[in-house]
Structure formats: structure tokens, C-alpha cells
């Protein structure tokens, strides 16, 4: 069973994960009658917070069944799904969160992902799309030119466990993209006006946007240098 925090995608930075999710929770002002969907729910923090606030319907999605099983073990309603294929009916949700997920979606799939998010929303639903880079970001990881090169680097630098884990993901199809292969080019980015236009074409109306708030290395609140958070409403 995977460590739950690893699903949040922030490495060892547990306080940052909690800080970011608490801010999202406060911004969205959950109500008991909300139907909440968290796309890329990670370790289930927001689902648990919603349930504790009395929200009766709270559903999360992660990309693989392995990730789903880890969070489902907490007693949460978590299912397998991707941003461009969400197994829910039209107009289902009154609140949708997709945070620190869309930046990993290939640009060619972004329009479909935004349309799918819009499709599951009821009219005037609150939609949080967070941590969208405004400009291209460096990942801090080496850029490899082939999967064998990437696997050899994992084995040499990260050890057998990471190597075998990536092999398993590639063989089963759980890995949807060549992580660490040309990784700097794999991060989606868009200036706010461009991203707002894409969302509007999918049926989402911007309510406001602002620089992403996070914690610095001293765990003090700060604004992220390159990322933007967006709060939309469904048209």
C-alpha cells in the first residue's frame, strides 16, 4: 500500500499539502447539500474535510486503481478516472476541485479535460482549477530522451524500488505519459487570459483568479512565483 501523502504529489512537504487544501476548503465555503467532486484527490484531505463539514456527497478520483485503493481504505468514495474521462452523469456536481493536476495534462488534451469538467457541473457550480503555471517551469529533474535512459537513471539514482515501480506502471498502462522523459516540456502552462479563454470555451465563467499561495522553505505563507489559482462558475 502506498504512503498516502505520496499521492498528494508534494514529496515530503506535508505542511504545504495541508496548507493548500485548507485554503481551497475555506475559499469554496462547502454546504451540506453540496455534491462535491475532487478530480485528482490525492490523499483524500479535501474529501475528509468536506465530510466533516457535513457534506453528504463527496467523490474523489485518482488516476490508477492502486491510488484509489489506498484512499478508499479510509472509508472515502474514491474511483478511478482521468480529467478527460470522468465517469459521472451530466450536471452532477455543485463543487469541483482539480488542483495541481491540469499542469500534468498534455496541451492536446486540455480542451477535452475542461469540457469534461464542465459537463459534470450543474449550472453555477463552483469550480476550482488550481496551480496552473503562467509560464514554463523547470522541473528540477533531468531530461531524458528515451524510456530506457529514464529507467536506467531511476535505477542508478532512486534505487530498485523506484525502478521496478515505474516498470510496473509502464507495463500495466497505469503510467499515461513518459514521466522524466522530456519532462520539462510535459508541464502545461498558460497565461491567465489564455487559460480563461479555454475555460470559457468549455462553458466555465471566471469569477476570480490570483497567484497560488503556498509555504516557503521556512513554512511561511508566500505567493508562488509562477502558478495561478482560478475560481470559475459553470455557465
SETORVEX-217961 format. One record per residue: x negated, y, z negated of N, C-alpha, C in turn. Coordinates in steps of 0.02 Angstrom, whole numbers, padded with zeros to 5 digits, always signed. Layout:
N
XYZXYZXYZ/...
This chain:
235
-00042-00060+00000+00000+00000+00000-00044+00062+00000/-00031+00109+00045-00072+00169+00049-00059+00214-00011/-00113+00251-00030-00105+00303-00081-00054+00354-00055/-00005+00370-00096+00049+00414-00072+00023+00482-00052/-00025+00508-00089-00047+00575-00072-00081+00577-00004/-00111+00522+00017-00144+00521+00083-00094+00535+00138/-00030+00521+00126+00021+00534+00177+00035+00608+00187/+00015+00649+00138+00026+00720+00144-00023+00753+00192/-00076+00718+00210-00123+00743+00260-00169+00797+00236/-00179+00804+00170-00222+00858+00144-00281+00830+00105/-00299+00768+00119-00357+00740+00085-00349+00742+00010/-00400+00766-00026-00397+00766-00099-00360+00825-00130/-00333+00870-00088-00307+00933-00114-00234+00926-00137/-00226+00893-00193-00158+00879-00218-00122+00942-00240/-00158+00989-00271-00125+01050-00294-00100+01091-00234/-00138+01090-00180-00116+01126-00120-00052+01096-00092/-00049+01030-00090+00012+00996-00067+00072+01017-00109/+00064+01015-00174+00119+01033-00219+00138+01106-00211/+00088+01150-00204+00100+01221-00197+00140+01236-00133/+00118+01207-00078+00151+01220-00014+00223+01194-00015/+00233+01134-00040+00300+01106-00042+00346+01143-00089/+00320+01166-00146+00361+01205-00193+00383+01270-00160/+00339+01301-00122+00358+01363-00088+00412+01351-00036/+00406+01297+00003+00458+01281+00051+00525+01269+00016/+00523+01231-00038+00584+01216-00076+00617+01280-00100/+00579+01326-00128+00607+01389-00153+00635+01432-00097/+00601+01434-00039+00624+01475+00017+00690+01451+00045/+00702+01386+00044+00761+01358+00077+00823+01357+00033/+00816+01370-00031+00874+01376-00077+00924+01319-00067/+00903+01259-00084+00944+01199-00075+01009+01203-00115/+01062+01174-00085+01127+01169-00118+01148+01095-00121/+01188+01075-00170+01208+01004-00175+01241+00976-00112/+01277+01019-00075+01312+00994-00016+01269+00994+00047/+01206+01012+00041+01162+01011+00099+01150+00939+00122/+01138+00932+00187+01114+00870+00217+01044+00885+00242/+00995+00862+00204+00926+00881+00213+00887+00827+00251/+00849+00848+00301+00806+00803+00339+00735+00831+00338/+00688+00789+00316+00617+00808+00314+00580+00766+00365/+00559+00798+00420+00525+00763+00475+00450+00766+00463/+00421+00708+00450+00352+00706+00427+00350+00719+00352/+00388+00678+00315+00399+00692+00244+00340+00676+00200/+00286+00647+00229+00225+00635+00190+00237+00593+00129/+00220+00619+00071+00226+00581+00009+00295+00587-00024/+00342+00620+00009+00410+00624-00016+00423+00678-00067/+00377+00725-00076+00384+00777-00126+00449+00816-00118/+00463+00839-00056+00523+00880-00046+00587+00839-00054/+00586+00776-00034+00645+00734-00043+00661+00726-00117/+00609+00715-00157+00620+00707-00229+00645+00773-00260/+00616+00829-00239+00637+00894-00265+00710+00908-00247/+00729+00891-00185+00798+00901-00164+00846+00859-00205/+00829+00796-00216+00872+00753-00256+00878+00778-00327/+00823+00801-00356+00825+00828-00424+00868+00891-00428/+00875+00926-00372+00917+00986-00369+00990+00970-00356/+01005+00906-00350+01074+00884-00340+01095+00873-00268/+01048+00879-00221+01064+00867-00150+01081+00794-00141/+01140+00780-00115+01164+00711-00111+01137+00674-00050/+01122+00710+00004+01096+00679+00065+01028+00707+00080/+00977+00666+00074+00908+00686+00087+00872+00629+00122/+00855+00639+00185+00825+00586+00227+00757+00609+00252/+00707+00566+00246+00641+00582+00270+00620+00537+00328/+00575+00562+00369+00547+00523+00424+00471+00526+00421/+00439+00469+00431+00367+00464+00442+00356+00425+00506/+00294+00429+00532+00280+00403+00599+00277+00327+00603/+00255+00294+00549+00245+00222+00553+00283+00186+00497/+00296+00122+00507+00331+00083+00456+00289+00076+00393/+00223+00075+00400+00179+00072+00342+00189+00133+00298/+00191+00191+00329+00201+00253+00292+00271+00255+00261/+00320+00233+00299+00389+00231+00275+00395+00188+00213/+00366+00128+00215+00372+00081+00159+00342+00110+00095/+00287+00146+00101+00255+00174+00042+00299+00224+00006/+00336+00265+00043+00379+00316+00012+00447+00287-00006/+00470+00240+00033+00534+00208+00018+00531+00172-00049/+00471+00149-00068+00462+00115-00132+00480+00160-00191/+00482+00225-00180+00502+00272-00233+00577+00276-00240/+00614+00240-00198+00687+00242-00200+00716+00296-00156/+00676+00322-00109+00698+00375-00065+00721+00346+00002/+00765+00383+00036+00790+00363+00102+00741+00387+00154/+00694+00344+00174+00642+00363+00221+00644+00313+00279/+00638+00339+00340+00645+00299+00401+00588+00315+00449/+00580+00272+00499+00529+00283+00550+00558+00327+00605/+00520+00378+00625+00542+00421+00679+00488+00470+00697/+00491+00496+00758+00444+00545+00783+00481+00610+00800/+00444+00664+00807+00477+00729+00818+00520+00730+00880/+00501+00692+00932+00540+00693+00993+00589+00635+00998/+00598+00599+00943+00645+00543+00942+00668+00532+00869/+00720+00568+00849+00744+00566+00780+00810+00528+00779/+00812+00470+00748+00873+00428+00751+00928+00453+00703/+00956+00510+00720+01012+00539+00683+01062+00567+00733/+01126+00571+00714+01176+00598+00761+01170+00674+00770/+01202+00699+00821+01204+00771+00833+01234+00807+00773/+01210+00868+00761+01239+00913+00710+01241+00881+00641/+01193+00841+00624+01193+00805+00561+01170+00848+00502/+01117+00887+00512+01082+00918+00456+01101+00991+00446/+01102+01011+00383+01109+01082+00366+01042+01114+00349/+00993+01072+00333+00924+01095+00319+00876+01046+00351/+00827+01072+00389+00775+01031+00418+00707+01062+00402/+00661+01020+00381+00592+01041+00371+00547+00999+00416/+00501+01032+00449+00449+00997+00488+00386+01037+00476/+00350+01020+00424+00292+01060+00403+00227+01023+00415/+00179+01059+00443+00112+01031+00457+00116+00967+00498/+00163+00966+00546+00174+00909+00589+00169+00929+00663/+00203+00982+00682+00205+01001+00752+00136+01020+00780/+00091+01040+00737+00024+01056+00762-00012+00995+00790/+00012+00935+00774-00017+00873+00800+00021+00846+00860/+00074+00880+00880+00113+00858+00938+00082+00886+01002/+00070+00844+01052+00042+00870+01115+00088+00923+01144/+00059+00974+01174+00098+01029+01201+00150+01005+01251/+00134+00951+01288+00181+00924+01337+00244+00897+01305/+00241+00880+01241+00299+00852+01206+00333+00904+01160/+00306+00965+01158+00332+01014+01110+00404+01033+01126/+00420+01046+01190+00488+01067+01207+00538+01013+01188/+00522+00950+01203+00567+00895+01184+00574+00889+01109/+00520+00900+01072+00523+00896+00999+00567+00951+00971/+00560+01012+00996+00602+01067+00972+00676+01055+00990/+00689+01029+01049+00758+01014+01068+00788+00960+01023/+00747+00910+01005+00772+00856+00963+00786+00881+00892/+00742+00924+00867+00755+00954+00801+00819+00995+00803/+00827+01034+00855+00887+01075+00862+00950+01031+00868/+00944+00976+00904+01002+00932+00915+01031+00905+00851/+00989+00888+00803+01015+00858+00741+01041+00909+00692/+01035+00974+00709+01057+01027+00663+01129+01048+00676/+01165+01061+00623+01230+01092+00630+01221+01167+00642/+01273+01201+00663+01270+01273+00676+01248+01309+00613/+01200+01355+00620+01174+01397+00567+01131+01358+00516/+01112+01297+00532+01067+01260+00488+01002+01298+00478/+00973+01291+00417+00907+01321+00404+00854+01273+00427/+00806+01298+00465+00754+01256+00495+00685+01285+00481/+00646+01249+00442+00578+01271+00425+00529+01233+00469/+00492+01270+00511+00439+01241+00551+00374+01274+00528/+00333+01237+00492+00277+01267+00457+00208+01246+00482/+00161+01290+00469+00090+01280+00483+00077+01271+00557/+00103+01318+00597+00090+01318+00668+00030+01364+00680/-00026+01338+00705-00084+01382+00717-00069+01435+00769/-00089+01496+00754-00081+01551+00802-00134+01550+00856/-00192+01522+00839-00248+01517+00887-00278+01448+00879/-00320+01429+00926-00352+01364+00923-00395+01358+00862/-00389+01302+00826-00428+01291+00766-00481+01238+00778/-00538+01245+00746-00586+01191+00743-00564+01143+00689/-00573+01078+00700-00551+01028+00652-00605+01010+00601/-00667+01031+00615-00721+01010+00571-00742+00939+00582/-00714+00906+00632-00732+00837+00647-00769+00835+00714/-00812+00786+00723-00848+00781+00787-00800+00764+00843/-00817+00789+00903-00777+00774+00962-00808+00714+00998/-00770+00660+01004-00793+00600+01038-00762+00597+01108/-00794+00562+01152-00771+00559+01222-00740+00492+01240/-00738+00446+01193-00706+00381+01205-00686+00350+01139/-00638+00304+01142-00616+00271+01081-00672+00227+01052/-00711+00189+01092-00766+00151+01062-00816+00196+01026/-00831+00255+01054-00876+00301+01021-00847+00324+00955/-00782+00339+00955-00749+00360+00893-00749+00305+00841/-00736+00242+00863-00735+00186+00815-00804+00174+00785/-00855+00180+00826-00923+00171+00800-00940+00225+00749/-00918+00287+00763-00929+00341+00714-00892+00327+00648/-00830+00303+00653-00793+00287+00592-00828+00233+00552/-00851+00181+00586-00885+00126+00551-00949+00151+00517/-00986+00192+00553-01050+00217+00526-01042+00268+00470/-00993+00313+00478-00987+00369+00432-00933+00360+00379/-00880+00323+00394-00825+00316+00347-00819+00246+00318/-00853+00196+00348-00853+00130+00319-00805+00082+00353/-00810+00019+00331-00772-00036+00362-00697-00025+00355/-00675-00002+00298-00603+00005+00286-00571+00054+00336/-00603+00112+00346-00577+00160+00394-00579+00133+00465/-00634+00099+00481-00642+00069+00547-00587+00019+00561/-00576-00028+00515-00525-00079+00525-00455-00049+00526/-00444+00001+00484-00379+00034+00483-00362+00066+00550/-00411+00100+00580-00399+00131+00645-00390+00078+00699/-00429+00023+00696-00420-00031+00744-00350-00059+00741/-00325-00069+00681-00257-00095+00672-00205-00047+00701/-00213+00018+00688-00166+00067+00714-00167+00070+00790/-00226+00063+00819-00230+00065+00892-00200+00002+00923/-00212-00056+00892-00187-00119+00920-00111-00125+00914/-00083-00098+00859-00010-00105+00848+00029-00049+00882/-00006+00002+00906+00029+00058+00937+00051+00110+00887/+00034+00100+00822+00053+00150+00771+00017+00215+00783/-00045+00211+00809-00082+00272+00824-00060+00298+00892/-00026+00356+00893+00004+00382+00955-00044+00425+00995/-00101+00438+00969-00150+00479+01005-00219+00460+00983/-00269+00476+01023-00338+00457+01006-00368+00504+00954/-00349+00495+00891-00374+00537+00837-00450+00536+00838/-00481+00594+00830-00553+00605+00831-00583+00600+00901/-00543+00585+00951-00568+00588+01020-00545+00654+01051/-00592+00697+01068-00574+00765+01090-00526+00798+01041/-00539+00789+00977-00491+00808+00926-00477+00882+00924/-00527+00924+00940-00515+00996+00937-00464+01018+00988/-00459+00983+01044-00410+01001+01095-00341+00974+01080/-00335+00930+01029-00272+00897+01015-00227+00939+00971/-00253+00994+00941-00213+01034+00895-00172+01085+00935/-00105+01081+00927-00061+01129+00961-00068+01197+00928/-00068+01249+00968-00068+01317+00941-00027+01361+00988/+00001+01414+00959+00040+01461+00999+00047+01526+00960/+00040+01581+00995+00054+01646+00964+00127+01648+00942/+00143+01686+00889+00213+01687+00865+00264+01701+00919/+00251+01750+00963+00302+01766+01014+00312+01707+01062/+00260+01670+01076+00267+01613+01120+00304+01556+01087/+00288+01543+01023+00322+01489+00988+00395+01505+00976/+00410+01567+00960+00480+01589+00950+00519+01581+01015/+00488+01597+01071+00521+01589+01136+00536+01515+01149/+00489+01471+01135+00500+01399+01145+00558+01375+01101/+00559+01397+01039+00612+01377+00992+00679+01404+01014/+00680+01466+01039+00743+01496+01062+00771+01457+01121/+00728+01435+01166+00750+01395+01223+00779+01328+01201/+00760+01305+01141+00786+01242+01114+00850+01253+01074/+00870+01316+01063+00931+01331+01026+00921+01352+00955/+00861+01376+00938+00845+01398+00871+00834+01474+00871/+00864+01509+00823+00859+01581+00817+00812+01599+00760/+00762+01640+00774+00715+01658+00721+00748+01702+00668/+00737+01685+00606+00758+01728+00551+00700+01769+00525/+00643+01737+00514+00582+01773+00497+00523+01726+00503/+00464+01756+00508+00402+01717+00507+00349+01757+00471/+00298+01721+00448+00248+01753+00405+00187+01708+00402/+00129+01735+00385+00069+01693+00379+00078+01639+00326/+00053+01580+00342+00058+01523+00296+00021+01538+00231/+00054+01526+00175+00024+01537+00110-00001+01471+00082/-00063+01471+00057-00094+01410+00033-00137+01425-00028/-00182+01380-00046-00229+01391-00100-00300+01391-00073/-00342+01435-00100-00412+01435-00079-00451+01384-00118/-00517+01381-00109-00559+01331-00142-00559+01337-00217/-00539+01395-00242-00533+01406-00314-00462+01396-00339/-00418+01371-00294-00348+01357-00308-00310+01421-00326/-00329+01475-00292-00293+01538-00297-00252+01548-00233/-00193+01576-00241-00149+01587-00183-00182+01634-00133/-00177+01615-00069-00205+01657-00016-00166+01644+00049/-00177+01687+00098-00145+01678+00164-00193+01641+00209/-00166+01591+00245-00207+01552+00291-00231+01597+00348/-00292+01587+00370-00322+01630+00421-00290+01622+00489/-00262+01563+00504-00239+01551+00573-00168+01525+00579/-00134+01507+00524-00070+01473+00530-00011+01516+00510/+00046+01502+00542+00107+01540+00533+00164+01492+00512/+00208+01516+00467+00268+01480+00449+00328+01515+00480/+00379+01475+00498+00438+01502+00533+00502+01476+00499/+00549+01520+00488+00615+01502+00466+00665+01520+00522/+00696+01468+00549+00745+01476+00604+00815+01460+00579/+00864+01479+00619+00933+01457+00611+00955+01425+00677/+00997+01374+00671+01025+01343+00732+01078+01388+00761/+01073+01401+00825+01123+01442+00859+01191+01408+00857/
